[in-house]
Amino acid sequence: MRIAFQGESGAFSEAALFEHFGSETESVACPSFRDVFLAVETRNCDFGIIPIENSLAGSIHQNYDHLIESQLNIVGEHFLRVRHCLLAKPGVRLQEIQKVISHPQALAQCEHYLRSLKGVTVEPFYDTAGSVKAVSEMESRDVAAIASKRAAEVYGLHILQEGIEDNQANFTRFLVLSIDSGSDPGEDAKTSIVFTLANQPGSLFKAMSVFALRDIDLTKIESRPLVGKPWEYLFYIDFLGSTTNLTITRALDHLREYSINLRVLGSYPRHRL
């Protein structure tokens, strides 16, 4: 199988890919999240994997927008424990570092640690693994990167310090994308939907009531602006259960009575830590 991910080899997305599909899978690096969607839509890859939220930094809004623009289906999810490392060229000591580069989310997740490095400047970079690649190609030895342990192995850097994230409960949730809707996810499943509502008093309350009345457990609620209609919103919801379950299908039928548009993004096996 060929699986698309955003970033360079050694990225956390690639680590999630190998954990989910196995180490024999062929990973295909893409420069942007949109390119991941395109790789699957054009059948250049069998699946794509994208981060959708982090337990510390929150949602990746860009990917919520891509989901609504695409017709791909969510067929799986994966939780990755994110362990950040400070990486530098071989032989460099921590005291020599004057600048640290990495993806903005990685920098944010290591904010307290970075503050402890006196006289060190911080610079955002497009990708965690990309920052490691850049450091490996620099002549300067006073620049370090924040990325995964695997990225150090891929680009020949050494680890100055491991586990520098501010909170050890640092997980990123990834979604697996496919052109096909996937097989029956089984009993322990999760479903993702997106819908719009009329801007009327009580409309969101009524929409939520279709789940509460049936004791359906909501695990995520996210709103995004509806493009072209100021102050109107798309609502993304994840809940436990599958569209193969009669209770779920009745809830969705009920929700269609209140919503202007409703789309099921996918039902897929639930990943448990």
C-alpha positions in Angstrom: 0.0 0.0 0.0 1.0 3.6 -0.7 0.0 6.0 2.1 0.3 9.8 1.7 1.3 12.1 4.6 2.3 15.7 4.9 5.9 16.6 5.6 9.4 15.1 5.2 10.5 11.6 6.0 10.7 11.3 9.8 7.7 13.5 10.5 5.2 12.6 13.2 2.6 12.0 10.5 4.9 9.3 9.0 5.3 7.7 12.5 1.5 7.6 12.9 1.3 6.0 9.4 3.7 3.2 10.3 2.0 2.6 13.6 -1.4 2.3 12.0 -0.6 0.4 8.8 2.7 -1.4 9.7 6.3 -0.8 8.9 6.1 -2.5 5.5 3.9 0.2 4.1 5.2 2.6 1.5 5.0 6.2 2.8 4.6 9.0 0.3 5.7 12.5 1.5 3.6 15.4 0.4 4.5 19.1 0.7 1.0 20.2 2.0 -2.1 18.8 3.5 -4.0 19.6 0.3 -1.5 17.4 -1.6 -2.3 14.5 0.7 -6.0 14.8 -0.3 -5.0 15.1 -4.0 -2.8 12.0 -3.8 -5.7 9.9 -2.7 -8.3 11.6 -4.9 -6.1 10.8 -8.0 -5.5 7.3 -6.8 -1.8 7.9 -6.7 -2.0 6.6 -3.1 -4.3 4.1 -1.5 -4.9 6.1 1.7 -3.9 9.4 3.2 -3.3 10.3 6.9 -3.7 13.8 8.3 -3.6 15.2 11.8 -6.9 16.7 12.9 -6.3 17.7 16.6 -3.7 17.7 19.3 -4.4 17.2 23.0 -2.4 20.4 23.9 -2.6 22.7 20.8 -6.2 21.9 19.7 -7.7 21.4 16.3 -5.9 21.7 12.9 -8.6 24.0 11.3 -7.0 23.8 7.9 -7.8 20.1 7.7 -11.4 20.6 8.7 -11.7 22.9 5.8 -10.1 20.3 3.4 -12.5 17.6 4.6 -15.5 19.6 3.5 -13.9 20.6 0.2 -13.1 16.9 -0.6 -15.3 13.9 -1.2 -12.9 11.5 0.6 -14.2 9.3 3.4 -12.7 8.9 6.9 -12.0 5.2 7.3 -9.9 5.2 10.4 -8.3 7.2 13.2 -5.0 6.9 15.1 -3.7 8.4 18.3 0.1 9.1 18.4 2.0 9.9 21.5 4.1 12.9 20.6 7.5 13.0 22.2 9.6 16.0 21.2 13.4 15.9 21.1 15.9 18.7 20.7 18.3 17.7 17.9 21.6 19.1 16.7 24.6 18.1 14.7 26.8 15.4 16.1 29.3 16.7 18.7 27.3 19.9 19.4 26.6 20.7 23.1 23.5 22.3 24.4 25.4 25.4 25.5 26.4 26.1 21.9 22.8 26.4 20.7 21.7 29.9 19.8 18.6 29.2 17.7 15.9 26.5 17.7 13.6 25.9 14.7 10.5 23.7 14.2 6.9 23.7 13.3 4.9 26.4 15.2 2.8 23.7 17.0 5.9 21.9 18.1 7.4 25.2 19.4 4.1 25.9 21.2 4.1 22.4 22.9 7.7 23.0 24.2 7.2 26.7 25.2 8.2 26.3 28.8 11.3 24.3 28.0 12.4 26.8 25.3 12.0 29.7 27.8 14.6 27.9 30.0 17.2 28.1 27.3 18.7 31.5 28.0 19.7 33.6 25.0 18.2 31.2 22.5 15.9 32.5 19.8 13.0 30.6 18.3 12.1 30.5 14.6 9.0 28.8 13.1 9.6 26.3 10.3 7.1 24.6 7.9 7.6 21.1 9.3 9.2 19.3 12.2 11.1 16.8 10.1 11.8 19.5 7.6 13.5 21.6 10.3 15.8 18.6 11.1 16.7 18.2 7.4 17.5 21.9 7.3 19.8 21.7 10.3 21.6 18.7 8.8 22.3 20.7 5.7 23.5 23.9 7.5 27.2 24.7 7.9 26.4 26.5 11.2 26.5 24.3 14.3 24.6 26.6 16.7 21.1 25.8 15.3 18.9 23.0 16.8 15.6 21.5 15.7 12.6 20.1 17.6 11.3 16.9 16.1 10.9 13.1 16.7 13.6 10.6 17.7 13.1 8.9 14.3 13.9 12.2 12.5 17.3 12.3 14.2 18.0 8.8 12.8 16.8 9.7 9.3 19.0 12.9 9.1 22.0 11.9 11.2 21.5 14.3 14.1 22.0 13.5 17.7 19.6 14.1 20.6 20.5 16.9 23.0 17.5 16.3 25.1 14.4 14.0 24.8 10.9 14.5 26.1 11.0 18.3 26.2 7.2 18.8 25.7 5.6 20.8 28.4 3.0 18.1 29.1 3.5 14.4 28.9 -0.1 13.8 27.9 0.7 15.0 24.4 -1.2 13.1 21.7 -2.2 13.9 18.2 -5.2 12.4 16.6 -4.9 11.4 12.9 -7.6 10.6 10.4 -7.2 8.0 7.7 -8.7 9.0 4.3 -9.9 6.9 1.4 -11.9 7.2 -1.8 -14.0 4.2 -0.7 -16.2 4.3 2.3 -14.4 1.3 3.9 -15.8 -1.9 5.4 -18.1 -2.4 8.4 -16.3 -0.7 11.3 -17.8 -3.1 13.9 -19.4 -2.3 17.2 -16.6 -0.2 18.7 -16.9 2.5 16.0 -16.9 6.3 15.7 -18.8 8.4 13.1 -17.9 11.9 11.9 -20.5 14.3 10.3 -20.7 17.9 9.1 -23.9 19.9 8.9 -25.3 23.4 8.6 -28.3 24.9 10.4 -30.6 27.8 9.9 -29.7 30.8 12.0 -32.7 30.6 14.3 -33.2 30.5 18.1 -32.8 27.0 19.4 -31.5 25.4 16.2 -28.3 24.1 17.7 -30.1 22.9 20.8 -32.6 20.9 18.6 -29.7 19.4 16.6 -27.9 18.3 19.7 -31.1 16.8 21.2 -31.3 14.1 18.5 -28.2 12.6 20.1 -29.1 13.2 23.7 -32.5 11.6 23.3 -30.9 8.4 22.1 -27.9 8.4 24.6 -25.4 8.8 21.8 -22.0 9.9 23.2 -20.6 12.9 21.4 -16.8 13.0 21.5 -16.0 16.1 19.5 -17.8 19.3 18.4 -16.1 21.8 16.1 -17.5 24.8 14.3 -16.0 26.5 11.2 -17.0 29.6 9.2 -19.2 28.9 6.2 -17.3 30.4 3.3 -19.3 33.1 1.5 -21.9 33.5 4.3 -20.5 35.7 7.1 -21.5 34.7 10.7 -22.9 31.3 9.5 -21.1 28.1 10.4 -20.5 24.5 9.6 -20.7 22.1 12.6 -18.4 19.0 12.7 -19.4 16.3 15.2 -17.8 13.0 16.1 -19.9 10.5 18.1 -19.6 6.9 19.1 -21.4 4.4 16.9 -21.7 3.4 13.3 -24.2 4.2 10.5 -24.8 0.5 10.3 -26.6 0.9 13.7 -30.3 1.6 13.6 -30.2 4.0 16.5 -27.5 6.0 14.7 -29.4 6.1 11.4 -32.6 7.3 13.1 -30.7 10.0 14.9 -29.2 11.2 11.5 -32.7 11.1 9.9 -34.0 13.2 12.8 -31.0 15.6 12.4 -31.9 16.1 8.7 -35.2 17.6 9.8 -33.4 20.5 11.4 -30.3 20.8 9.2 -30.0 22.6 5.9 -27.2 20.2 4.7 -25.9 17.1 6.3 -23.0 14.9 5.2 -21.6 11.8 6.8 -17.8 12.0 6.5 -17.3 8.4 7.6 -17.8 5.6 10.1 -14.6 3.9 11.2 -13.1 1.7 13.9 -12.4 3.6 17.1 -8.8 3.8 18.2 -8.3 3.3 21.9 -5.1 4.2 23.8 
